[in-house]
Amino acid sequence: MNRIKKVLNSSLSPKPWLLIFIACLTWVFLISGLHLWLNKKEVSESTLRVGFLPITDNIICPVAAKHLKSTPMAFTPIKFTSWPDLIESLESGELDITFILAPIAIALYEKGLPIKVVLLGHRNGSTLVVKKSLHISGVAGLRGKTVAIPIRFSPHYLTLLSLCDRAHVPIKEINVVEMPPPDMPSALASGAIDAYIVGEPYAAKAEMAGTARVLYYMKDVQPGFISSVLVVRSDVLKKRHDEVVNLIREFYREGLWIEKNRIKAAEIAAKAYNLPEPLIEFVLTDPPDRVSYRDLIPRVDEFAKMGSQMVKWGLLKHAPDARSLIDTSWYSR
């Protein structure tokens, strides 16, 4: 009996090699699980969230997203259709970096939002169009008409104010309304508005449809016109400095690439924006200087001047120090 008990106990007890095998297997599973969790956490934290609107000012974003896909510098592009929604996401911290209208950036910085302007989206690339059936040859013809702008804190509104000032047309004699850029062409076609000033391709869209004609190209009114800029939250820039700097430099290089590869850039942007490729191609090539992706380094004097204009027209009480708003330390010739 004792012998039988000894055999049974021996058969029921784990062999030393089995214990070692189980311990090793458990260790492998633990290490693998921890590795996957850490990798997932690292990927999540390394994905910079970049906001943009479907306008030519922001084409650098989808072009860079395509070129950097599956690379260590890959980021998450987030498309918006209106500036108010984008502003809310930036203020709440849902965005790390974003393309945004320059006057909005200035106003948010003055308000206390910790951001830095690091790059321009492009230069020129905005247009004032009027309904084709209207016999308007200048700003004076806009008296009594309804003119749409993207938002009051926009370079488009500042330019409209300046044009009216030069022509001695009080802005109160024009019915100015705010409207998301994608809605402007249809609003013009339906007769809801008579004209609008906006970043491309939404002026060109009405022009190609035959419902509008160009009254002013911003490149002719204000050469080197600045619309959107790239801003970075200061906390993100500090915490993830090298990643952010590398991405900014890549965005700058993408601007140079677009300048030399306009047809290919139009193809990429059209897919990202869900807009007809001929439309984007038209904006980027006819006339070729309608939009420029050169000279994208922000300059203090330009932002100081814009801040002064905002104060002049009652959009700000005080203009912030442009030197503290702009950060071009990433740039090296």
C-alpha positions in Angstrom: 0.0 0.0 0.0 2.8 2.4 0.9 4.4 1.6 -2.4 1.2 2.4 -4.3 0.8 5.7 -2.5 4.4 6.6 -3.3 3.9 5.9 -7.0 0.6 7.8 -7.1 2.1 10.9 -5.3 5.0 10.7 -7.6 2.8 10.7 -10.7 0.6 13.6 -9.5 3.5 15.9 -8.6 4.9 18.1 -11.4 8.3 17.1 -12.7 11.1 19.7 -12.3 11.4 20.1 -16.1 7.7 20.7 -16.3 7.8 23.5 -13.7 10.7 25.1 -15.5 8.8 24.9 -18.8 5.6 26.5 -17.3 7.6 29.2 -15.7 9.4 30.0 -18.9 6.2 30.0 -20.9 4.6 32.3 -18.4 7.5 34.7 -18.6 7.4 34.8 -22.4 3.7 35.7 -22.3 4.2 38.4 -19.7 7.2 39.9 -21.6 5.3 39.8 -24.9 2.2 41.4 -23.4 4.2 44.1 -21.8 6.1 44.7 -25.0 2.9 45.1 -27.0 1.4 47.4 -24.4 4.5 49.6 -24.3 4.6 49.7 -28.1 1.0 50.7 -28.4 1.5 53.4 -25.7 4.6 54.7 -27.6 2.8 54.8 -30.9 -0.2 56.5 -29.4 2.0 59.1 -27.7 4.2 59.7 -30.8 1.3 60.4 -33.2 1.1 64.2 -33.4 -2.4 65.4 -34.2 -2.3 68.0 -36.9 -5.4 70.0 -37.9 -6.2 71.5 -41.3 -9.1 72.8 -43.5 -9.5 71.7 -47.2 -8.0 74.8 -48.7 -4.8 75.4 -50.7 -3.3 77.2 -47.6 -3.1 73.7 -46.0 -2.1 71.4 -48.9 1.2 70.8 -47.2 -0.6 68.8 -44.5 -2.2 66.1 -46.8 0.9 66.0 -49.0 3.2 65.4 -46.0 0.7 62.8 -44.6 1.0 60.8 -47.7 4.8 61.1 -48.0 5.4 60.3 -44.4 2.9 57.4 -44.1 4.5 54.3 -42.5 7.6 56.3 -41.5 8.7 57.3 -38.0 7.5 60.8 -38.7 4.0 59.8 -39.5 1.3 62.0 -37.9 -2.5 62.1 -37.7 -4.1 64.7 -40.0 -7.5 65.8 -38.8 -9.7 67.6 -41.3 -12.2 70.4 -40.3 -14.8 72.2 -42.3 -15.0 75.4 -40.2 -12.6 77.6 -38.3 -14.7 77.7 -35.1 -14.6 73.9 -34.8 -10.8 73.9 -35.3 -10.3 76.7 -32.8 -12.2 74.8 -30.2 -10.1 71.6 -30.7 -6.9 73.6 -30.5 -8.0 75.4 -27.3 -9.1 72.1 -25.7 -5.8 70.4 -26.4 -7.3 67.9 -28.9 -4.8 69.2 -31.5 -1.0 69.4 -31.0 -0.3 71.3 -34.2 -2.6 73.0 -36.7 -2.8 75.2 -39.7 -4.9 78.2 -38.8 -5.6 81.7 -40.1 -2.9 84.1 -39.0 -5.2 86.7 -37.3 -6.8 83.8 -35.3 -3.4 82.7 -34.1 -2.6 86.3 -33.1 -5.9 86.7 -31.2 -5.5 83.3 -29.4 -2.0 84.2 -28.3 -3.1 87.6 -27.0 -5.9 85.8 -25.2 -3.3 83.7 -23.4 -3.3 80.4 -25.4 0.3 79.2 -25.3 1.1 78.7 -29.0 4.0 79.5 -31.4 3.7 80.4 -35.1 6.4 78.3 -36.8 5.6 78.3 -40.5 3.4 79.8 -43.2 0.9 77.6 -45.1 1.7 79.4 -48.3 1.6 82.9 -49.8 -1.1 84.6 -51.9 -3.7 81.9 -52.7 -6.9 84.0 -51.8 -9.3 85.7 -54.1 -12.3 88.1 -54.0 -15.0 87.0 -56.5 -18.3 88.6 -57.4 -21.4 87.2 -59.0 -20.8 87.2 -62.7 -24.1 88.9 -63.5 -23.2 91.9 -61.4 -21.5 94.9 -63.1 -18.9 95.6 -60.4 -15.5 96.9 -61.2 -14.2 97.8 -57.8 -14.9 97.9 -54.1 -17.4 100.8 -54.5 -19.7 98.4 -56.3 -20.0 96.3 -53.2 -22.1 99.0 -51.5 -25.4 97.5 -50.4 -24.2 94.0 -51.4 -23.8 90.9 -49.2 -20.2 89.8 -49.0 -19.1 86.6 -47.3 -15.9 86.1 -45.4 -14.5 83.0 -43.6 -14.5 84.6 -40.2 -13.9 88.1 -38.9 -10.5 87.1 -37.5 -9.2 86.4 -41.0 -6.7 88.2 -43.3 -9.6 88.2 -45.8 -11.7 90.5 -43.6 -8.7 92.7 -42.9 -8.0 93.0 -46.6 -11.7 93.8 -47.3 -11.5 96.5 -44.6 -8.3 97.9 -46.2 -9.8 97.9 -49.7 -12.9 99.7 -48.4 -10.7 102.2 -46.5 -8.7 103.1 -49.7 -11.9 103.4 -51.7 -13.6 105.5 -49.0 -16.4 103.0 -48.6 -17.6 102.6 -45.0 -17.7 98.9 -44.2 -21.2 99.4 -42.6 -22.5 100.0 -46.1 -21.6 96.4 -47.0 -23.5 93.5 -45.5 -20.6 91.3 -44.3 -21.5 87.7 -43.3 -19.4 84.9 -42.0 -19.6 81.6 -43.8 -17.6 78.3 -44.0 -15.5 78.4 -47.2 -17.0 75.2 -48.7 -20.5 76.8 -48.5 -19.6 80.0 -50.4 -19.8 78.8 -54.1 -23.3 77.4 -53.6 -24.5 80.5 -51.7 -23.3 82.7 -54.5 -25.0 80.5 -57.1 -28.3 80.6 -55.2 -28.2 84.4 -54.8 -27.8 84.3 -51.0 -24.6 86.3 -51.3 -23.3 88.7 -54.0 -19.5 88.2 -53.5 -17.0 86.6 -51.2 -13.3 86.7 -50.3 -11.7 83.4 -49.4 -8.8 81.1 -49.6 -8.6 78.9 -52.7 -10.0 76.6 -54.2 -13.4 78.0 -53.3 -13.2 81.1 -55.3 -11.9 79.2 -58.3 -14.8 76.7 -57.9 -17.4 79.4 -58.6 -15.2 80.8 -61.3 -14.9 77.5 -63.1 -18.7 76.9 -62.7 -19.3 80.2 -64.5 -21.2 81.8 -61.6 -18.4 84.2 -60.5 -15.6 86.3 -61.8 -12.4 87.5 -60.1 -12.5 91.0 -58.8 -9.2 90.9 -57.0 -6.4 88.3 -56.6 -4.8 88.9 -53.2 -1.3 88.5 -54.9 -2.1 91.8 -56.7 -3.7 93.6 -53.7 -1.1 92.6 -51.2 1.9 90.7 -52.7 3.1 87.9 -50.4 -0.3 87.8 -48.8 -0.4 85.6 -45.6 -3.4 83.5 -44.9 -2.9 80.3 -42.9 0.0 79.6 -40.6 1.2 76.6 -38.8 1.0 76.8 -35.0 2.3 74.5 -32.3 1.1 74.3 -28.7 4.0 75.4 -26.5 3.6 72.5 -24.1 3.9 70.0 -27.0 6.9 71.9 -28.4 8.6 71.7 -25.1 7.7 68.1 -24.2 8.4 66.6 -27.7 10.8 69.2 -29.1 12.8 67.0 -31.4 9.8 65.3 -32.9 8.0 68.6 -33.5 11.0 70.3 -35.0 11.6 67.4 -37.4 8.0 67.5 -38.5 8.1 71.3 -39.1 11.3 70.9 -41.2 9.5 68.2 -43.2 6.5 70.5 -43.7 8.9 73.2 -45.0 10.5 70.7 -47.4 7.0 69.6 -48.6 6.3 73.2 -49.5 9.3 73.2 -51.8 8.2 69.8 -53.2 4.7 71.2 -54.0 6.3 74.2 -55.7 8.1 71.9 -58.2 5.3 69.2 -58.4 2.1 71.1 -58.6 0.2 68.5 -60.7 1.1 65.6 -58.3 0.3 67.8 -55.3 -3.1 68.6 -56.8 -3.8 64.9 -57.2 -3.0 64.2 -53.5 -4.9 67.2 -52.2 -8.0 66.4 -54.3 -8.3 63.0 -52.8 -7.8 64.3 -49.3 -10.2 67.2 -49.7 -12.8 65.1 -51.7 -12.7 67.8 -54.4 -12.3 67.5 -58.2 -8.7 67.2 -59.2 -9.1 69.6 -62.1 -10.2 72.3 -59.6 -7.1 72.0 -57.4 -4.9 71.7 -60.5 -6.5 74.9 -61.9 -5.6 76.8 -58.7 -2.1 75.6 -58.6 -1.3 76.2 -62.2 -3.5 79.0 -63.7 -1.9 81.5 -63.1 1.1 79.8 -61.7 1.7 82.6 -59.2 -1.9 82.5 -57.9 -0.4 80.6 -54.9 3.2 80.2 -53.8 4.8 77.7 -51.5 8.1 79.5 -51.3 9.2 82.0 -48.6 7.3 80.2 -45.8 9.4 81.5 -42.9 7.3 83.8 -40.8 8.7 87.3 -40.3 8.2 89.4 -37.2 7.5 92.6 -39.2 4.6 91.0 -41.1 3.0 89.8 -37.9 3.5 93.1 -36.1 1.8 94.9 -39.0 -1.1 92.4 -39.0 -1.5 92.8 -35.2 -1.6 96.6 -35.6 -4.3 96.3 -38.3 -6.4 94.1 -36.0 -6.1 96.8 -33.3 -7.0 99.5 -35.9 -10.2 97.7 -36.9 -11.3 96.8 -33.4 -10.5 93.1 -33.5 -8.0 93.4 -30.7 -7.4 95.9 -27.9 -3.6 95.3 -27.8 -1.4 93.6 -30.3 0.9 91.0 -28.8 4.7 91.1 -29.2 5.3 89.4 -32.6 8.8 88.3 -31.5 7.4 86.2 -28.7 4.7 84.7 -30.9 7.0 83.5 -33.7 9.5 80.7 -33.3 11.8 80.0 -36.2 14.6 78.4 -34.2 14.0 75.2 -36.1 15.1 76.7 -39.3 18.7 76.6 -40.4 19.9 77.6 -43.9 
